[in-house]
Amino acid sequence: MKKLVFFIVILGITIGGVAQQIPLKGVVTVQNSKTYTGNTQYVKNAEITHPNAKSDVTDDDGKFTLNITGLKQNIQTQIAVTLHGTYGDYVVVNEKELQSITLGRVTPVGVYICKKGELEQRQAEMVGINMRKLEESVEADKVRLQKELEKLKQNNDYLNVRYVEVKDSLDIISKNIDKAFERIKEYAQNMVLENLDAREDNYIKAYECFSRGELDSVSYYLSENELDVKHKKVLQLQEEAKKKRELAAILTETAKAEEEYSERSLISLIKEWLLLARTYGIKNDYEKTMLYYEKAIDADSLNVDIIFEYAYYLRETHELEKSEKYYLQCLKIYRELVEENPKNHTSTLANTLSVLAVLHKDNKKYSQALKEYEEASEIFRKLIKEEPKEAYIADFAKILNNFGNLYLATKEYPKALEKYEEALGIFRELAKENPKDYLFDLSVTLNNLAIVYRYTKEYQKALEKYEETLKINRKLAEDNPKTYLSYVAICLVNFAIVHTYTDDHPKALEKHKEALEIFRKLAQENPKVYSIYVAKTLNKLSWHYLFSKEYIQAEQSAREALELDNDVFHEVFLAHALLLQSRFSEAETIYKDMIQRTKDDAETFVKILLGDFDELEEVGAIPEKCSVDVEKIRELLQQ
């Protein structure tokens, strides 16, 4: 007989009172069974246990009751749910949500289960639908803006303010599609955990709109005014329930029912606000996203999962000060929880410190980040010493890797190497035991070490690390090309950069060609994401072709890069290639146009161009017949 055990943590804040027998009631059902079949599917014979109570088995209605002794009201505790027989292949859906329930609550604990693999399948479908809808919308915007940009170019209207606005809009659209994918993936992961049986009709309709990628329809079913009215009613119900409980014992059952109803209603309301926040987050409506996250947090200021999710969103949208505020709020809650139950929350505290440290590093608050990394590292060293679980060791290695990133940012390269090397040793051992889960982490740390060696000009060591990184990424890509093939290409580009520093242009050219082939393949499947990578790799190839005196190939690569990405630096190598083919007039026109386009930072741009000529001249890549033309361009640039 198959069985599966889940631990459900009940969170809360300790208050005064004598330990007593506290009933903990609950019900186990199949997720969304009523919504999709019309009948709630109750789970019978699920075994519920607790160290301080006699175990119970769910009845025909999926109900159970544990009479817990020796604990106080509202204190943190945990129960175990064991599934048997028909449900042996099922998993608990809302395990994370159940970690924020308090002992002594009025509303029964709801446990929702589904078949293994069902959540992942629904998430993949939801992500696919939303991405297709979003990409169609983005593509329409890009086509419209590109037409407007082409019209401005045809009119030679580069000084028009609208030209810059349109170009910036195109850049923003390209960057936002990557972020949108991550948000959709994360939101879908949260959405599939919802049990629609516990939600109201409007929420279900809004949820289904989200599932179909109809983001504009979500707000139709969840209007702001109606939710605010609902919130007021919930608050009124809570106040009335409180008064009735205080008025007379005769009204206890009525008050309890109303309190339970108001509690459920508030939970439902918070879910609706979260759905709206996630929907507007995908649509890049920052103001409304923040509005609904903050409404949800105001309604449940101790729900650390919501606060953490909002803090992460703020960080992704570069609202760093607000993100810091909410991460600090999470940190405060976790510190309190650690005091209540250090065993369950100490590692989470350390990981939160690590997230804050990353934020402070990105915000250049290096001294704060240093303190947080040191505290997080110390916590994990202690945890590993007391209980050397693999999960603790892996989290510790990730913190060491991020610690190294901090020292890399502050250019303390010996300290960065120390942290990366310690992380590398851990990931090597973990990857031996479980390559599927840890080979990628190993490759990331090797890549970071290569970066340090690159910055310290220890190029041979950098090449060795990139060699191992590339080998791992190739292996990962064999089994899962969709996820890891892009990392192979990126590693090849990094490899080529080091070859450039060592003036080994043939090898750099070879690596860039292979990277280009991969990016072209990826761009066929996902042009929105990978076309820019194709353009940038073509740009680098154009530079190497100049060094190899293959001027026609340099021109072709630069022109193709410009077709994909209208970046001024693609024009640089096109102009160079034309100049070195004795096509002075064409090259001069491009140089003049580039100077005009970069007039806000002309000094820096001219310095880059003159540096290019110096490098090309140094390696003998300027034909003798073009020397005079190059000098003319030098004079033009220095005017």
C-alpha positions, 0 to 999 in steps of 0.5 A: 500500500502506497502512502505519502507523508506531509508535514503541515506547520501551524504558525502563530504568536505565543500569548499568555495562558494556561496550556489546555486541550485545544481542538484542531479541526480540519477537512481533507478534499481533492483540489477544485473537485466541486468547481470542475465536477459539481461535487466536493470529493472528500478524502476518506481514511487520511491519517492525521497525527500530532505528538501531543494528540491521539491520531485521527482518521478522516471520515466520509466527509474528509473531516478530522479532529485532533485534541492537542494537549500541553500547548497554549492557544496560538502557539506554533505546532505541526501535524502530519497527514498520511495518505493511503490507498486510492490517494497514495499517489496524491500530494498536498497542494497548499502545504506552504499556505498551511504554514501560516495557520494558528492553533486555536483558530475558528476556521477548520484547517483545509487540506487540499490534495491533487495527483502527482504532476498535475500542478506542474502540467497546469502551470505549464499550460497557464504559462504557455497561454499567457506568454503566447497572448503577451508575445502577440501583444508585444509584437503588435506594439513593436511593429507599430513602433518600428514603423514609426521609427522607420518613418523618422529615419526616412525623414532624417529626423534623428533630432526629433524627441519622438525618435529617442522615445520610440527607440527607448520604447522598443528597448524597454519592450525587448527587456520587459518580455524576459521579466514578464516570462519570469513573473508569469512563471512565478504567478502561475506557480502560485495560482495552481495552488489555489483551491477554487472550491473555497473561492467565490464565483467572481474570483473563479471567473477572474482565475479562469480569465488569467488561465486563458491569458485574458488579463484585461478581463481579470479586473472586470470580475474583480473591480476595485470598488466592489473589493473595497465595499467587500472589505468594509463588510468583512471588517463590519462582520468581524466587529459584530462577531467580536461584540456578539461574543462579548455580549452573551454566552447565548450568542457564542455559537452564532458569533463563532459562525460569523467570525468563521465566515468573516475569516474565510471572507477575508482570506478570499478577499486577500486571494482576490487582491493577490490575483489582481496584483499578479495580473497587473504585474504581468501587464506592467501596470506598476501602480495597480500591482503595488496597490493590490499587494499593499491592500493584501498586506494591510489586511494580513500584516503577518503573512510573510509569504505575501510580504516576501512576494511583494518585496521580490516584485519591487526588487524586480521593478527596481523599487529598491527602497520599498523592496528593502522595507518589505524584506526588512519586515520579513526579516523581523517576522522571521526573527520573532518566529525563530525565538518561538521555534528555532528548529523550523525557521532558522534556515529561512531567517538565514536565506532572508538575510541572504536575499537582503544582502543581494539587494543591498549589494545591488544598491551599493550598500556594501557594509550592510550586505557584508553584515548580512552575509556574515550573519547568514553564513554563521547561521548555516555553519552552525546548522550544518554542524548540528545537523548536516542536512544536504539542503542546509549545505546547498543553501550555504554554498549559494550564500557563499557564492553570493558572498563572493559576488559582493567581494567581486563588486567591491573589487576585493578579488582575493576574498571573492576567490576565497568564497567562490572556492569554498562554494565550489568545493561544496557544489563539487561534492553535491554534484557527485551525489546528485548531478541533476540538481547541482551541476548547474550550481557548480557551473555558475560558481566556476563561471564566477571564478573565471570572471575573477581571474579575468579581472585579475588578468590571470587569463590561463586560469580563467580559460581553465574555469571556462573550459570546465563550465562549458563542459558542464553546460554542454552535458546539461544541454544534452539532456535539457537543451531548452533550459541549458543551451543558452548557457552553452552559448553565453559561456562560449562568448565569455570564453571568446572574450578571454581569447580576445584579451590574449590576442588569440583572435582565431580562437575567439572567432571560433567560439563566437561562431559556435555561439552564433549558431546556437543563438540563431537556433534559439532565436528561431523558436523564441525571437523575442528573447534571443534575436538581441543575442544574435545581434550582439554576437554578430557584432563581436564577430564583425570585430574579429573579422576586422582583425583577421582582415576579412573585411567583407565578412565584417561588413556582412556581420555588422549589417545583419546585426543592424537588421536585428538591433538598431544599436549605434555600436553595430554601425561602428563596425560597419563603418570600420569595415567599409573604411578598410574596403576603401569605401570612404564616402559610405563610411564617412556618412555613417561616422558623421551620423554616429557622432550626431546620434551620440552628441550627449556623450560624444567625447567618450564615443570618439575615444572608443572609435580612436581606440579601435583604430589604434588596436587595428593599426597595432595588429596590422589590420589597416591596409596601406592603401587605406591609411590616408582615409583612416587619418581623415576619419581621425581628423573628422572625429577630433574636430 
